[in-house]
Amino acid sequence: MVKCLSVFVFRLLRFVLSRFYGFHLKGAENLPPHGPYIAIITDHSPISILCNVVFCATRLLPALLERKVLFFANEELWGFRYFRFVFTRFVLGFPLLPHSGGLYALRLLDALAHLKAGGIVLINPEGDMSRDGHPAPVRGGAAWLGLHSAAPLVPVIVSASTYDLWPQWRKVPSLHGRIVQQVGTPFRLIDSPMKRVSRADVAAANLRIREEIDHLAYGPEGRAGWADPPVGFDATEAHGGRPVRLWPARGTTRPGRSHGRARGGIPLLLWRCPVCGTNDALVHARGWFRVPALRCRVCGTLWTVARRPGSDFRLRVVDGPREMVGLDMALSSWYDEMKRDFTPVADPALDADLPAEEAAFLVARGVRLLAHRSSPLFDGWARSEPPRAESPERLLPGDWAGLGKGELLLTNRRLVWKGSQRNLDFWWPSVRAVSLRLYSRLGVNYGATPYRFVLSRDSGLKWLTYAGTLAVQVAAQQGRPLTVSPF
């Protein structure tokens, strides 16, 4: 029954992608008939994930059902009964626990043994979905496997055009566009397996992997061709061929000062006005009979928003500072300017109940706190500091439960969650990782124990930027590493 349902779902997905987007696979002849090899994939948008599912269902299904394909997937999928049943009974899937969850290195050893036995490993070298259309940094998992096994790497990359079809900041996808998934020529990182792999070896291998991915995702012109340079602006040689620093161009507000709550659409990405530096000030106006526009409620700057199929979105200033009117840039370029030289600035209005040496930066209400069901928090935990020594081996993938809703406060010393029945303090010196799922779930690994904050009324990317910046500063003072999702 489960197999029949799965086949039906796969065929339905393939029909929808082919019917609406002309989805097709190029270079299928490059796919080896059997293992060992490492298939590398990436995710530009939710549609990219669907394309990768169709690829596995059409090209790797027999090997999947024979458990010859080992793949890594978001551990949240294990929270759905259907996926948990399929992953445990029919295919060989390993959950990616939240960043630095403690078991990823062990899973890589399992993957290496799988390759040595002639199997196939499916892995996303970036580990994160793209937020602005540009790729996330390549992490070390695929390179480590390729160097230790000398197995060929086979890039199976969906074109970057899937980003403008369905960026994460849109609730629904566009229904017109074209998708191509391409199987690249297999390549090896090394001729014979390495027993010891250094960080320099992994870094060099990541450069090779990055080159192969970008060539297939963005075409011969690369990322520069996908996000065309600015137009309508005097970008002189003195500015290095790029626009001058855009914010704070006017002294209306201080960078870091919050203004209202986050809105939907592009403000989920541009959580700060690139012109005046005010948080949560942008409003994305959309509708059937109007030109999409973006407006700042503080400085009054107005942009028109244009989607260009196959390329990045374009934002053009039509009203605002005189020297900026007419400036037309890719959305990813506006995002780069927004976060350039970012420094958290405290908000004195939030410091009323804090000690003198502590400063507050952000506050959000209606935040739901999630912990694994095995956590002592569900069994009479009375301390203000949450458990931090729970072994990841005890955590069942996707087995999250809610502790209620409350207020979340971010300071220079901790994250404070104030629920209806308890307050919990997450101190930065004990934070080992900060991550973000989509735009709403902020993940914190407190010691060995993961937690999630569901920010339904605020920008998760803003919180990731602030929390990641402060946590990295504390970790640097302690001389220890810290894993943070890219932002």
N, C-alpha and C positions, 0 to 999 in steps of 0.2 A: 504493500500500500504506500509506504513512504517513498520507495523508488519510483512508483508510478506518478505520485504527486510531484516529486522532484523533476522528473522528465517533462511533465506538463508545464511546470513553472519555467524551466529552462527554455522550452520551445516558445512559450508565450513571450518571454523576454527577448528572444532572438527575433521574433516576428515584429514586436513593437519597435525595437531599435532599427530593424531593416526598413520597416514601413515609414517611419517618421524621419529617420536620419540617414537612410542609405548606408547603414553600418555594414562594413565588410572587412575581411581580414586579408592583408597583403603579406606576401613572403612566407606563406604557410610551408613552402618547400624547405625553408631554413630550419624548421623544427625537427630535431633528431627523432628517429623512430622509437628510441628507448633511452633510458638513463645510462650512466649518471650524467646529469646536468643540472644547472641552477637557472630557473626561469625567473627573470627579474621584471617586476611590474611597477607601475606608479599610479597614483590617484590624483587627478586634477579636479575632480568633482564627483558627486554621487553617481553620475552617469558613467564615469570611468570605472567605478566599482561594478556596475551592471555589465559593462563590456568585458571586464575580467572574469565575471561569473559565466558569461556566455562562452568565452574562450575555453574555460575549464570544462564546461559541460559538453562542448562540441569536439574539442581536440584532445582533452585529457581524461574524459569520463571513464573509459575502460581502466586506465591506470589508477584513477582515483578510487574506483570501486575495488580494485585489487590491492589497495593501500600501498601503492608504489609511489604516490605523490604525497609528500609531507609539506604542509603549508602553514603559515602563520596568519592569524586573523585577530581582529579586535576582540578582546575578551568579553565585551558587552554582548556579542552574538550568543554567547553561552547562556545568557539570561533568558533567551527564548527557547521554549521547550522543543520546538521543531529542530532548530539548529543544534541544540545540545544533544538531541537524540541522534541526528545524522553524524555529528562529529565524533561521537563516542562509539557508534555502531558500524558505520559504513565507510567513513573516510578518515585519514590520519591528519587531524588538525590540531595545532597547538595554539593556545590562547596567548596573546600578547597582553600580559598584565600591565597595569599603569607603569609609566616610565620608572626604571630602576626598581621594578617589583621584586628582583632578586633571583628569578628563575630563568631569565632570558639566556644567560650564559650557559646554563645547563641544557636548555633547549637547543642551543647551537651545537653542543656536543652530540646531542641526539641526531640533529640534522647532518652532522659530519659522518656519523656512523651510517646513516641512511644513504648518503652518497657513496660511501665505500662499498655498500651492499648493492650498488647499481640502481638506486632510486633516483627520484626527481624531487628537488626542493623548490617551492614557489615562495618568493620573498619580495617585499617592497624595500629596496635599499634606503629609501627616504624615511619610512616609518610614519609619515604624517601626510594628511591630505593638504594640497596647496590652498592657501588662503587668498592670495591675490593673483593667482595664475602663474607666478614664478615658482620654480621648484623648491621644495624644502631641502635642507642640507642632507647630503648622503651620509648615512651612519655607517658603522663598521661591520654590521652583520654579514652582508653579502660578500664583502671583500675578505673578511676573515675566513669564510667558508671556501671561497675561491682559491685563496692562497694555501690553506691547509690541505685541500683536496686536489688541486690542479684540475678540477672538473670544468668543462666549458660553461660559460655564462651565455644564456640566450635571452636577449632583450625582447619583451613582448609589450610594446608601448602604445598606448592610446594617444592620438593626436591632442595637442593642447587646445584644440577647438572645443573640447568638451567643457572647458571652463566657462566660456561665454554662454554655452547652452544652459548651464545650471551651476553658477557659483554658489558657494555656501550661504551667502547673504540673501539669496532668493528662496522663497518658499516653494515655488513650483518651477519646472524647467520651461524653456522656450521650446516651441514645437517646430521650428524650422532651423536647419543647419545640417552639416555633414560630419560624420564620424568615420575615421579610419583607424584601425588597429594594425600595427605592423610588426612582424617578426623579423628582427634584425639578424645579421650574420653572427653565428656563435663565435665567441672569442674566449681566449684563456688569459688569465692574469699571470700565469707562470707555467713553465713546462713540466715541472715535477713538484710534488707536494713539499711544503715547507713544514719543518717540525716546530720552529719558533718564528713567530710573526711579531714584528715590532710595530709601534705606532706609526713610524715613518713608512713601513711597508703598507699598512692599511691606508694611510693618507695618499700614497702614490696610486694605489689600486682604486681608491675612490675617485680620483681625477679621471681615470680611464672609464669607470662606470658612468660618471657624470657626462662625459663626452658622448658616449653611446646613447644615453637616454635623451639628451638635448637634441641630438641630430634627428632622432626619430620623432620626438614630440613636437619640435618647433620647425623642422625643415632646414634647408641649407642656409637660410638667413639667420637661424638661431633665435635666441630670445629677443635680440635687438630688432629683428624683423617682425616678431609677433607684437611687441609694444613699440610702435614707431616713436621717433624722437619728438620733443615738443615743437609746436608751430605757433606762429602769431606772437612771438616774444623775442626780444633782442638778447639771445643767448650768445654773448660775445666770447672771444677767446679768453678774455680775462676771467670769465666764470667757468672755464674748462669745458665749454660747449653744453652746459646744463643751466637751467634757470638758477637765479640767485636764491638764497635761502628764503623761503616763503613765509615762515612764521617764526617768532611773532612779528608780523609786518606792521601791525597797529597795536597801540597800547590799550585796547579795550578791556582785556582781562589778563590775569596771570596764567601761564601754562600750568596745568594741573588742577585748576579750580573747576569743580564739577558744576554743571548747569542742567538740572532736570534729570530725566532718565533716558536711556537709550531708545532710539526708534528703530523700526525695521528697515530692511533694504541696505543700501550702501553704508549708512551710519554704523552698521554692525562691524564693518571693516574700517571705515574712517570714523573712529570713535571720538576723534578730536578734529576741530576745524583746522585745516592746514594754513589758514590765513591768520586768525586771531588766537589760536591755541586754546580754545575753550572746549572742555569735555562735553560730550553729549549735546552739542548745540546744532548739529546738522539734522535736516528733515528731508527725506526723500519723497518727493511728490510724484505719484504715478497715477495712471488712469487710462481708460480706453480712448478718450478724445483730447488728451493733452500731451504735450511734449514732456518726457521725463526730465525732471529737474532736481537739483540739490541746492538747498538754501541754508545759510547759517542764520540762526535766530538772534545772534549777538552782533556780529559785524555786518550782516546784511549781504554778504557775498552770495552771488547766484551763479550756478553752473547749469548748463544743459548736459544731459547724459545721453550718449549715443552708443548703441551696441553695434559692433562691426563683426559679423560672423567670421569665425576663424582667427580673430585677433582680439586684443584687449579692448575693454570698454574705453571710451574717450569722454573726458570732462572738459568743457570749455567755459571759461569765465565770461559771462555776459553782463554782469553788474558787480560792482565792488570797487576796490582801490583802482584808481585810474591807470597806474602803471601795470596792472595785471589784466585788465579787460582785453579779451581776445586770446589770452593764453589757453592753448589746447594741449592737454597732456593725457597720456594713458592713465587709467585708474591706478595701476601699480606704481606709476611715477608719483602720483599724488600721495599714495600710501608711504612711499619712501621718504618724501619730503615731510610728511606729518610726523614720522617717528625719528627723523634725523636729530642727533644730539639730544635725545629725550633724557630728561632728568626729573625724577619724581619731586613734586613740590607739595608740602603739607598744606592742609586746609585748616586754619585755626578754628573755624566754626565747629569742628568735630572733636576738639581737644578738651571739652568741658569736664569729663569724668576720668581723665587719664592722669597718671603721675607726671611730674614736671619734666622728666627726661624722655617722655614718650610723645611722639607726634603722630597724628592720624592723617591719612591720605584719601581713603575712599570709604564709602559706606553704601550698603545695598540692603534692601528689605525684602521680605518674602523669599529668602534663600533657603532652599531645602538641603539638609545635610544627609549624605548617604554614607553608610559604612557596611562592611561585610557582616552577614548575620552571625558569624562566629565571634564578633567583637564583644568584649566584656561590657561595652556601653549598653548593651541590651540586657545586662544581668546585674543591675544594682551598682554600677560604677558611680562613685561619689566624688571623685577628684575633679578639679577644673582642667587639668591637663589630660588629654585623651590618651588611650593606650598607644604605645609606639614600638613595642617589642614583639608584636604578634608575628609569628613565622609565616612567610608567604606560602609555605607548603600546606598550611591549614586552610588557605583561602580557596573556596570553590569558585571557578570562573563565572562571572556574571551574577553571583549570589549577593546582590546588594539589597539593602533595606533602609527605609527612611527613619530619621530621628526627629522628624517634624520640620517646621519652618521657623525661621528666626532672622535676626539682623546680623549681617556680616560686616565687620569693621577691619580695615587693613591699616596697620601702624608700622613704624620703623622697627618694632620689636616682635610683632606677632600678628596672627590672624585671630580675631575674636568672633566667635559665633554665639549669639545670645538667643537661645530658644525660650519657649514658654516655661519649661521646667528646669533647664540647666544652662550654664554658660561653659564654653570650652575654649581654652587658649592653646593655639598652635604656635609655639615659639620658633622663630626663624633658625636658631642654632640646631634644632632637631629636624628641620625639613630637609629631606634628601632629594626631592624632585618636585617640579611644578609642571603640570601638563594641562592641555585643553582639548576636549572632545567637541568637535563642531564649534559652535559659538556660545554655548551655554553651560557646559560642564567643566568647572575648574577642578582639576585633580591635584591633591597634595599627598605626597608620601611622607608621613610623619614617622621617622625612624623606618622600621620595616613594614609599617601599616599604611595602606592606602585609604584615602577619603575623597569624597566628591562633594562639591558645592554646586547646586543647580541654580544658576543665575537667570531666572526667567524674566526679570525686569531690567536687566542691565547687560552691558556688553562684556562677554567673557574675554574677548581679546584685550580689552582695556585692563581687566583684572589680571590677565596673564602677564601683560607688559609691566604693570606695577609690581605684582608679586614676584615675577621672575627677576626683575631688576634688583629689588631689595634682597631677595634670597641669595642671589649671586654675590652681592656685596658682602653679606654676612659670611657666606661660605669661603670667599676669598680671604677674609680676615682670619678664618680658622684654618686656612690652608688645605681645604678638602674639596673634592669635585662635587658638582651639582648638575643634574640633568633638567633641562628646561625645554619645553616645546618651542619651536621657532616662532618668532613674532616680528 
